[in-house]
């Protein structure tokens, strides 16, 4: 019994260790993974998916207009008096012969047990199946199916646009996190240098080799870096929270309350591509080509085409409509019950409302002209958007190049200043100023590099390159 208790305790201990290891495991998330998670949780993207699904059903619905329409109808009636009551006078008219024969029938028919008049349709019923096949409906069936196809294409393109907008929002938050993570690395490196310098100056101060003022300046710089580290850590946590909320990933801000479903916020680490950054000219595509390849451009074309089809459908209501059909069923109207079938054709030609239709066509044509004008205007705006993105990309590259030069210059100045400090020709305060300038240049380079990567991803999404 004791052995079983020991085995159970060891099993629980192993499970606890495994759970603790899983909870403390680092959650590494890339930009592509952030985009995937955002697509799964975004309200706009999910709504666009429902629109695509509805457009698919509408397309299938429109296809059924090509098939015959089958229906079943039934009728039954009963009247207080026969709807058909015919005598001899009704057939021959009100004349001598008709009156004479009517008098003879009225006299002898009751003797023979017959009615002097013929009555029918006092009650009856019928049940029939009807099949109607449209032959020509003014082109509305064809136009309606084309509209349904356009609706599906437009819904798909709109979903793609929603994806790209959501990606842009996620990219902004992602690169903000990456920037702060890289700044944290830079700050840690600077803190290490200042800590080492502080230990040296502290030992020198105790030995009476440096003044108290110089020692206090190094200590002040050390505390300043510690305060910056606290602020940077808080900013990084808030940025991670914003990003995780945007992509729909649960988390816990309290390490002790973390679970497998809600890992601790500090275990999330975001990593960017480490590919070599190439100049913008490597990714250049003609702006007109990029603008015409955007989903928004195709949506503008579909807007014009749909307005033209809507006008055709309205025009189809004024054109002749032809249909053929057949009917078969059972009838009993007091004339004898029987099965019977009928074949028929219909032709409908609208006669009235020509003036109303003329005004409607002019109104719809105005809508077509407006759609074409908006297409031209928005196409120009798309070209401007592409140009702006390209200019931003080139600007980010130039800024990054300048920051690299500044970082290299600051790095060289720091190492020369460090050698001079070791030789005793400069003070610790001058070395701290050089280290501060180096850290600022490194932070600027991190910001510029992240901005270039973000803009480059946006440009490549546009250009498809």
Secondary structure as GFF3:
##gff-version 3
##sequence-region A 1 465
A	DSSP	alpha_helix	2	24	.	.	.	ID=ss1
A	DSSP	beta_strand	27	30	.	.	.	ID=ss2
A	DSSP	alpha_helix	31	41	.	.	.	ID=ss3
A	DSSP	alpha_helix	43	63	.	.	.	ID=ss4
A	DSSP	three_ten_helix	64	66	.	.	.	ID=ss5
A	DSSP	beta_strand	69	78	.	.	.	ID=ss6
A	DSSP	beta_strand	84	86	.	.	.	ID=ss7
A	DSSP	alpha_helix	88	92	.	.	.	ID=ss8
A	DSSP	alpha_helix	96	108	.	.	.	ID=ss9
A	DSSP	beta_strand	118	120	.	.	.	ID=ss10
A	DSSP	beta_strand	123	136	.	.	.	ID=ss11
A	DSSP	alpha_helix	140	207	.	.	.	ID=ss12
A	DSSP	alpha_helix	212	247	.	.	.	ID=ss13
A	DSSP	three_ten_helix	255	257	.	.	.	ID=ss14
A	DSSP	three_ten_helix	265	267	.	.	.	ID=ss15
A	DSSP	beta_strand	268	271	.	.	.	ID=ss16
A	DSSP	three_ten_helix	280	283	.	.	.	ID=ss17
A	DSSP	alpha_helix	287	293	.	.	.	ID=ss18
A	DSSP	alpha_helix	295	316	.	.	.	ID=ss19
A	DSSP	beta_strand	321	332	.	.	.	ID=ss20
A	DSSP	beta_strand	338	348	.	.	.	ID=ss21
A	DSSP	alpha_helix	354	423	.	.	.	ID=ss22
A	DSSP	alpha_helix	428	463	.	.	.	ID=ss23
###
